[in-house]
Amino acid sequence: QLPDLKDAEAVQKFFLEEIQLGEELLAQGK
């Protein structure tokens, strides 16, 4: 589910969280 693309702050927060999730998965070697 994407945030409201007109809400820059929500979009930025969404991408930061996605990046953190991706880094955690990479750190686990998956």
Rosetta silent file (secondary structure, phi, psi, omega in degrees, C-alpha in Angstrom):
SEQUENCE: QLPDLKDAEAVQKFFLEEIQLGEELLAQGK
SCORE:     score description
SCORE:     0.000 S_00000001
   1 L     0.000  123.907 -178.277    0.000    0.000    0.000 S_00000001
   2 L   -88.641  148.158  174.965    1.496    3.295   -1.101 S_00000001
   3 L   -71.913  171.298  175.355    1.191    6.491    0.898 S_00000001
   4 L   -64.639  113.667 -174.945   -0.581    9.550   -0.489 S_00000001
   5 L   -65.663  -14.010  176.528    1.895   10.686   -3.135 S_00000001
   6 L   -83.196  -11.577 -179.709    0.825   14.287   -2.547 S_00000001
   7 L  -100.773   94.192 -173.458    2.044   13.997    1.051 S_00000001
   8 H   -58.732  -38.015 -177.971    5.816   14.342    0.719 S_00000001
   9 H   -66.493  -41.125  178.894    6.455   13.565    4.383 S_00000001
  10 H   -65.477  -40.054  179.141    4.435   10.344    4.253 S_00000001
  11 H   -63.128  -45.207 -178.661    6.220    9.283    1.063 S_00000001
  12 H   -62.363  -44.445  179.746    9.638    9.953    2.593 S_00000001
  13 H   -62.202  -41.933  179.256    8.767    8.013    5.752 S_00000001
  14 H   -58.851  -48.719 -177.738    7.454    5.112    3.644 S_00000001
  15 H   -66.872  -38.811  177.957   10.656    4.854    1.619 S_00000001
  16 H   -60.582  -42.121  179.998   12.884    5.125    4.691 S_00000001
  17 H   -66.537  -40.907  178.254   11.013    2.241    6.318 S_00000001
  18 H   -62.534  -41.997  179.380   11.216    0.133    3.148 S_00000001
  19 H   -63.135  -43.020  179.671   14.970    0.766    2.904 S_00000001
  20 H   -62.987  -40.863  177.304   15.465   -0.219    6.540 S_00000001
  21 H   -61.499  -44.721  179.993   13.520   -3.449    5.985 S_00000001
  22 H   -62.048  -41.373  179.643   15.620   -4.256    2.918 S_00000001
  23 H   -66.165  -37.049  177.896   18.853   -3.643    4.791 S_00000001
  24 H   -64.213  -42.181  178.924   17.722   -5.914    7.623 S_00000001
  25 H   -64.619  -41.576  178.012   16.955   -8.705    5.161 S_00000001
  26 H   -62.957  -39.741 -178.972   20.338   -8.256    3.469 S_00000001
  27 H   -63.918  -30.081  179.287   22.063   -8.347    6.863 S_00000001
  28 L   -82.019   -7.576  177.814   20.371  -11.686    7.551 S_00000001
  29 L    78.980   23.333  179.583   21.705  -13.034    4.264 S_00000001
  30 L  -100.586    0.000    0.000   18.293  -13.701    2.737 S_00000001
